Amino acid sequence: MEPSVKFIVSTPLGFTVRITENYWQTLLIKHPDITHYETKIQQTLNQPDAIHQSQRDINVLVFYRTIKAQRWLVAVARRLNGEGYLITAYQTDAIKNRAKLWPKQKYFTNQKPNF
């Protein structure tokens, strides 16, 4: 019997992230503070404020979305062969210093730096 999918969400990096109902329930045991954040976690994956790459594993991406001042929702996903799955999700009051993948800064050669 195939596990039931809780949700599948497209990311701005061109791949989808999925989670099964069973894994969602396991995740809620570890992080009960996200019980009512299912829709916001989907938004974090689909419309993040930033996406960073894990320092330990290049296939692991960390999605951030602001939920209030100095408070972010974090969704961590692993991407393999064009598909992804949710590893964990939680709330945080700090963004870790990781390689930022999205959005990328735009620099224009015809503009002087604003120092």
N, C-alpha and C positions, 0 to 999 in steps of 0.2 A: 504494500500500500504506500503510495507516494505521500509525503508530508504535505499538509495544506499550507499554502502560501498566505501569509498575513497581508503583505503588500509588496509591490514592485514599483520602484520610483526611478525615473530618469534623472541623471545628473548633468550639469553643464559641461562635463568633460566627455560626454558622448557614450556613457555606459549606464546600465541599470544596476540598481541595488535591490536585493530581495531579502526577506526574512520570513521564516516559517512561523506558524502559530505556536508551535512547541518552543522554539527558540525565543520568541517574544516573551512567553510566560517565564522562562528561565531568566531572561534579562531583567524582568520586573522584580524577581526575587532579589537579585543583586543590587538593583537600582530602583527601589520602590518610589522614589521621588519623580520618576518619569511616567508613572502610571497613566496620567491624563494628558500626556504629551505625544501621543501617536501621530496626530496630524502635524504637529510642529516638528517632529522628527522627519517626517516626509518632506516638509517644507525646507528643513535644514539641508537635506540631501539634494532637493530639486532647485532651491533658490538660496544658496548659502551666502553669507557675507564674505567668507573666505574659505579656501581649501588649502590645507598644508599637507606635506608629505612626511610620513614617519621617518625618523632618523634611523630606525632599526631595520625597516623593511620597505623597499621602494614600492611594493604593491599595496601598502596600507596607506589610506588617505583619511585625513581628519577634517571634517566639515564643521564649520562654526556658523551659528546664527544668533544674533542678539535677541534676548527675550526681555531684558530690561537693562537699565543702566548698570554697567559693570557686571553683567550676568549673561552667560552664553549657554546655548544648548549645543552639545557636541555629539556628532554622529561619526563613528569610526567604521570604515568599510574596507574590505579587502577586494582588490580587482584582479581577476585572473581570466585570461582569454576573452576579454571584452565584456565579461559579466562580473557583478560584484555581489557581495553579501555583507549584511550588517554584522559587525563584530560586537559592538557595544554602543551605548548612548548614555549620556549623563549631563548634568549641569555643572558649570564651573564659573569661578570668578576671575580666572586668569587664562590668557592664551599663551600656550607654550611657544618657545622660539624654535620653529621648524622651518623647513624650506617652503615658502609660499608658492603655490602653483596657480592659484586663481583668487581674485582677479589679478591679472598681471598689470604692473605699472606701465603707463604709456609715457614715453619720452619723445620729445620732438626736438630735432636738431636745430631748428630755427628759433628756439626759445632759450633764453639765458636761464641758468639755474637760479632758483630763488633762495639764496643763502643769506 
